[in-house]
């Protein structure tokens, strides 16, 4: 059997989750699908799949081979479209992921402007507070905040963000300004997700380091809700600079304990490695890279 067909069958089996469904998608008989996978495993000399009564499981070798196969098949598809002239003008659908809040305030407005400049492109913005598997979940590009682990993805740094302690002028007038981290124990804390929520908050500066255990009076899982509570004078919270820029510049919120703040966090645009990048993705990479750099600089505090 053709090696490329065996690869396509293996990818289809994993994407569809069963041999029978893969047979329907490939318009082949189930026995032919089974023979293709068996032939591939025999040629490679490794087991790629294990089967139970309910589902298929990839072996370690299968996981590695699947990623390479999906990337190679994608490159072949791109090359064919390029040769046939379909790749001249940026067109098609893009899926972009980012954290929920960053996606709402920064990425979605940017993508809307990008689509106005590229009328033949459509897009989906996924707001997810987790790291997506870009190949498995069909994500073309992602914006990630923080240090990146080693991976095969291409990463372009487009700026940075920082966390700030903030409170309203009214709250600080009533309760006073914290001077050192331990002073936070005397204040009403608004916790967001795992930030400032019943845990030790560690700080480190050139002259001091330590930790303080904080028990929030209010806990939310939405950064916007935490900022709104701080604006209402209900306590102190910590939030990212892209949420706070205008609020701090207009003095609706006051940054505190600035000598004890965590270091800046890098912001990267990441996308799968490929010899051939589709024009739609290339256009988005170029557009978003420049715009994110400009916007993040503008939001610097």
C-alpha positions in Angstrom: 0.0 0.0 0.0 1.1 3.5 -0.7 3.1 5.0 2.2 1.3 8.4 2.0 -2.1 6.6 2.0 -1.1 4.6 5.1 -0.2 7.9 6.8 -3.6 9.5 5.8 -5.4 6.4 7.1 -3.5 6.5 10.4 -4.4 10.2 10.9 -8.0 9.6 9.9 -8.3 6.8 12.5 -7.0 9.0 15.2 -9.1 12.1 14.3 -12.3 10.0 13.9 -11.6 7.9 17.0 -12.4 4.6 15.3 -11.6 2.3 12.4 -15.2 2.2 11.1 -15.6 6.0 11.1 -12.2 6.4 9.4 -13.4 3.9 6.7 -16.4 6.1 6.1 -14.3 9.2 5.8 -11.7 7.6 3.6 -14.3 5.7 1.5 -12.5 2.4 2.2 -13.7 -0.8 3.8 -12.9 -1.4 7.5 -10.6 -4.3 6.7 -8.6 -2.1 4.3 -8.3 0.5 7.1 -7.0 -2.2 9.5 -4.5 -3.5 6.9 -3.2 0.0 6.3 -2.5 0.6 9.9 -1.0 -2.8 10.4 1.2 -2.3 7.3 2.4 1.0 8.6 3.3 -0.5 12.1 5.1 -3.4 10.4 7.1 -1.1 8.2 8.0 1.2 11.1 8.7 -1.7 13.5 6.7 -0.2 16.3 3.2 -0.3 17.7 1.3 3.0 17.1 -2.1 2.1 18.6 -3.6 0.0 21.3 -7.2 -0.9 21.3 -9.7 -1.5 24.1 -13.4 -2.3 23.9 -14.3 1.4 24.1 -11.6 3.4 22.5 -8.2 3.6 20.8 -5.1 4.8 22.6 -1.9 6.1 21.0 1.4 4.6 22.2 4.3 7.0 22.8 5.6 6.3 19.3 2.1 6.8 17.9 1.9 10.3 19.6 5.2 11.3 18.0 4.3 9.9 14.6 0.8 11.5 14.6 2.2 15.0 15.1 4.7 14.6 12.3 2.1 13.0 10.0 -0.4 15.8 10.5 2.3 18.4 9.9 3.5 16.7 6.7 0.0 16.2 5.3 -0.8 19.8 6.0 2.3 20.9 4.1 1.4 18.7 1.2 -2.1 20.2 1.1 -0.7 23.7 1.2 1.8 22.9 -1.6 -1.0 21.6 -3.8 -3.1 24.7 -3.2 -0.2 26.9 -3.8 0.6 25.1 -7.1 -3.0 25.3 -8.3 -3.2 29.1 -7.6 -5.5 28.9 -4.6 -2.8 30.5 -2.4 -2.2 33.7 -4.2 -4.6 35.9 -2.1 -5.0 35.4 1.6 -8.2 33.5 2.1 -9.8 30.8 4.2 -10.5 30.3 7.8 -8.2 31.0 10.8 -8.6 29.8 14.4 -6.8 31.9 17.0 -6.7 31.2 20.7 -5.8 33.4 23.7 -6.8 33.6 27.4 -10.4 34.6 28.0 -9.7 38.1 29.2 -6.8 38.9 26.9 -8.9 37.5 24.0 -11.8 39.7 24.9 -10.0 43.0 25.4 -7.0 42.7 23.0 -7.3 39.8 20.5 -11.0 40.1 19.4 -10.8 43.8 18.5 -7.5 43.1 16.6 -9.0 40.2 14.7 -12.0 42.3 13.7 -9.7 45.0 12.3 -7.7 42.3 10.5 -10.8 40.9 8.9 -11.8 44.3 7.5 -8.4 44.4 5.8 -8.8 40.8 4.4 -12.3 40.3 3.2 -11.7 36.7 2.0 -10.6 35.5 5.5 -12.9 34.3 8.2 -11.9 33.7 11.8 -12.7 32.1 15.1 -11.3 33.5 18.3 -11.2 30.9 21.1 -11.0 32.4 24.6 -9.5 29.6 26.8 -7.7 29.8 30.1 -5.6 26.7 29.3 -2.8 25.8 26.9 -4.3 24.3 23.7 -2.7 21.5 21.7 -2.6 23.5 18.5 -2.3 20.5 16.1 -5.0 18.4 17.8 -7.4 21.3 18.2 -7.0 22.9 14.8 -5.6 26.2 16.1 -3.6 28.2 13.6 -2.1 30.8 16.0 -2.2 31.5 19.7 -1.2 34.3 22.0 0.5 33.1 25.2 1.5 35.1 28.2 4.4 33.9 30.3 7.6 31.9 29.8 7.2 29.2 27.1 8.2 25.5 27.6 10.3 23.8 25.0 8.2 22.8 22.0 8.3 22.5 18.2 6.2 25.7 17.9 7.6 28.9 16.4 7.3 31.8 18.9 7.6 35.5 18.3 7.8 37.9 21.2 5.4 40.8 20.8 5.7 42.6 24.1 5.1 42.1 27.8 2.5 42.6 30.5 2.8 43.0 34.3 0.6 42.4 37.3 -0.3 45.3 39.6 -1.9 45.6 43.0 -4.6 48.3 42.8 -7.3 49.9 44.8 -9.6 52.8 44.4 -8.7 56.2 45.8 -11.9 56.0 48.0 -10.8 52.7 49.5 -7.3 53.9 50.2 -8.6 57.1 51.8 -10.7 54.9 54.2 -8.3 52.1 54.9 -4.9 53.6 54.3 -2.0 52.6 52.0 -0.2 49.3 52.5 3.5 50.0 52.7 4.9 46.4 52.9 3.3 43.1 51.8 2.4 42.1 55.3 0.1 45.1 55.5 -2.2 43.3 53.0 -3.4 41.1 55.9 -5.1 44.2 57.3 -7.1 44.9 54.1 -10.0 43.5 52.2 -8.6 41.3 49.4 -10.3 40.6 46.1 -9.0 37.3 44.8 -9.1 36.2 41.1 -8.7 32.5 40.2 -5.5 31.4 41.8 -4.1 34.9 42.3 -4.4 36.1 46.0 -6.7 33.2 46.9 -5.9 31.5 50.2 -2.3 30.9 49.4 1.2 32.2 50.1 2.0 35.2 47.8 5.8 35.3 47.3 7.6 38.5 46.5 11.3 39.2 45.8 13.0 42.5 45.3 16.6 43.6 45.2 16.5 44.3 48.9 13.8 42.0 50.3 12.0 38.7 49.8 9.3 36.8 51.6 5.7 35.7 51.5 2.4 36.6 53.0 -0.7 34.4 53.3 -3.8 36.1 52.1 -7.4 35.1 52.7 -9.7 37.1 50.3 -12.9 38.5 51.4 -14.3 38.1 47.8 -13.1 35.5 45.3 -14.1 35.5 41.6 -13.0 33.6 38.5 -13.3 36.6 36.2 -10.6 39.2 36.1 -13.0 41.9 35.0 -15.3 41.2 38.0 -12.3 41.6 40.3 -11.4 44.9 38.8 -15.0 46.1 39.0 -15.1 45.3 42.7 -11.9 47.3 43.2 -13.4 50.2 41.3 -16.4 50.1 43.6 -14.0 50.6 46.6 -14.5 47.1 48.0 -10.8 46.2 48.4 -7.4 45.5 46.8 -6.9 43.2 43.9 -4.1 42.2 41.5 -4.7 42.3 37.7 -2.8 42.5 34.5 -1.6 45.8 33.0 -3.8 45.4 29.8 -6.9 45.6 32.1 -5.6 48.5 34.2 -3.8 50.9 31.8 -6.5 53.5 31.3 -7.9 53.0 34.8 -4.5 53.8 36.3 -3.8 56.7 33.9 -7.1 58.3 34.8 -6.5 57.6 38.5 -9.7 55.5 38.9 -7.4 52.9 40.4 -4.1 53.5 42.3 -1.2 51.1 42.0 0.3 50.1 45.4 3.3 48.1 46.7 5.0 48.8 43.3 8.4 47.9 44.8 7.2 44.3 45.4 5.5 43.5 42.1 6.4 40.4 40.1 8.6 40.7 37.1 7.0 41.4 33.7 5.6 38.5 31.7 6.5 38.0 28.1 3.8 37.8 25.4 4.4 35.6 22.5 2.5 34.9 19.2 3.0 31.1 18.5 2.2 29.0 15.5 3.1 25.5 14.3 6.4 25.0 12.5 6.0 24.4 8.8 8.1 24.9 5.6 5.1 26.4 3.9 2.9 28.9 5.8 -0.4 29.6 4.1 -0.9 33.2 3.0 -3.9 33.6 5.4 -1.7 32.7 8.4 1.3 34.7 7.1 -1.0 37.8 6.7 -2.2 37.3 10.3 1.3 36.8 11.7 2.5 40.0 10.1 -0.5 42.1 11.0 -0.9 40.9 14.6 2.8 41.0 15.4 3.0 44.8 14.6 -0.3 45.6 16.1 0.3 43.7 19.4 3.7 45.4 19.8 2.1 48.8 19.3 -0.9 48.1 21.7 1.2 46.6 24.5 3.6 49.5 24.4 0.6 51.8 24.6 -0.7 50.0 27.6 2.6 50.1 29.5 2.2 51.6 33.0 
